[in-house]
Amino acid sequence: MKLIKHILSAAVLSACAIASATPLFVGSWHLNAGPSYMTEPARYTAQEAAAYLFGGDARDYVISTLGDVVGDIDHQAWYDLHGLGIVHLSQDFVADKGAAGIYDATGDASALVRDHLYEGSGAYPYVNYAFRVGGPETNVPEPMSVGLLGAGLLGMGLVGRKRGARR
């Protein structure tokens, strides 16, 4: 019985570990949804912008420019480069030429600032999608692990009942 308890606790811990590593889509934002560049706003990497918008720590996030499907995560983001235009870069890209942490000098990069307006036609294309990979929101076992856990508990109950009937 002691062995079964150890196996059961290991199964529960593995189920939680697997679930916490699975990214969970939490939301998206348009690159220009931030404050105007003229106000010298904070400069954000895409992961920092996600933490600012959705809570938690920047390390809890992965970012994609391809959409809200976990399988399409590209670890890239849309940034505006102060005075230069919109670019596609790594989710943790940093360019801070002026005052530290402020979007105030030519070449500074931010994933949350209103600087260059979209002049194309159709929907605004510069959207960053945030997925949380850490924190309490993702520490939920997925259905398969819960099913296996339930089957194990049922089996233990049947074995215990059978042993009880023999005595």
MOSULBEL-V883825 format. One record per backbone hydrogen bond with DSSP energy under -0.5 kcal/mol. NH is the residue of the N-H (numbers start at 1). CO is the residue of the C=O. Records with the same first field share a line. If there is no record, write none. Layout:
BEGIN
NH: CO  CO
END
This chain:
BEGIN
5: 1
6: 2
7: 3
8: 4
9: 5
10: 6
11: 7
12: 8
13: 9
14: 10
15: 11
16: 12
17: 13
18: 14
19: 15
20: 16
21: 17  18
22: 19
23: 21
24: 132
26: 130
27: 130
29: 128
31: 126
33: 30
34: 31
37: 114
39: 36
40: 37
43: 101
46: 91
47: 91
49: 45
50: 46
51: 47
52: 48
53: 49
54: 50
55: 51
60: 57
61: 58
62: 131
64: 129
70: 68
72: 69
73: 70
75: 63
76: 63
77: 89
79: 87
80: 110
81: 79  85
82: 80  108
84: 81
85: 81
87: 79
89: 77  87
91: 75
93: 90
102: 99
103: 41
104: 102
107: 82
108: 105
109: 95
110: 80
111: 44
113: 31
114: 35
115: 113
117: 115
119: 117
127: 125
128: 29
129: 64
130: 27
131: 62
132: 24
133: 60
134: 60
138: 135
139: 136
140: 138
145: 142
146: 142
147: 143
148: 144
149: 145
150: 146
151: 147
152: 148
153: 149
154: 150
155: 151
156: 152
157: 153
158: 154
159: 155
160: 156
161: 157
162: 158
163: 159
164: 160
165: 161
166: 162
167: 163
END
